[in-house]
Amino acid sequence: GHRHNDQLSFELNVDGADFFIDPGTGVYTADPNLRNRLRATESHNTVSVEGVEQRDFASGQDGLFLTRGSSVATPATVDTGTFTGVHRWSGLEHRRSFDLTPTRLVIEDRVDTKRDWEINFIIAKDVTVEVEPKQGRASLVSESRSLVLQVDPGTVLMSVDSVAVSPS
């Protein structure tokens, strides 16, 4: 594989409009720091647990093609409109479920840890994002399509940060 820390990550395209994307690979050897940023857990549409990559890799040239540690994702449930996967690594477990209907996609994440964790969404450059933190809502608009992300505002903090995306 390409050794990116992207277990249980996903991409979302609605009627030809990209919303959630993979950041790409950048360049493999000319810029080791960019390659490592692009393959890090926080650069994928999955959860990041404070201080823990899905697989460790060394910085610089030494870490370009090698990773350390066990990181295994397996399907737990696959049915029409429903998927649940379980990812285990470094003594942690992440369970992600997708429930798709004709008008709605519900994604539920659970992480078995006492550490802080966050859900990353890598948003396509053409998407406009408006965050309403007190309501626990973010509106995303791309072309003529729109999505609403809704979380429990009492337990989740929403923010928008920039991440590296491959120029290719």
C-alpha positions, 0 to 999 in steps of 0.5 A: 500500500501507500502507507498513509495513515488513512484507516476508516477515512472516506471521500465524499462526492455528491452529484459531481461536487467534491466535499471531502477529499484525500489530500494526495501524495505530494512528492515521494522523495523531493520533499520528505516533510510534505510527504509525511504531512500528507500521509499523517492521520490528521490529513485524512477524513478519519479520527486523530487521537492526541499524540498517536499516529495510526502508524509511526514513521520517522521524519525526513528521508528515513521515514518515506516508505517505512512505518512502524506499529500494527494498524488494522481496520476490518469491516464489522457490518456491511449491508445495503446503505450501512457500513461499520468498520473497526480500526485497532492500533496502539491499544486504541479502537475506533468504530465508524458507522455509515448509514445512507438513505436517499437524503441523508448520510449519518456518520457515527464515530466512537473511540475507546480512549481517555485521550483527547481525539478529534474528527478530521474532515479534509474539505475540497478547495471549492467548498465554502464553509460556514461554522455555527459553533454554538449550534454545533453545525457547519454548512458546506456549499459546493456548486449547487449542492449543500451539506450540513454537518451536525454534532452535539454542541455540548460535547464537540468543538468545531473549528476550521483549520488549513492542512496541506493538500497535494498540488498534483 
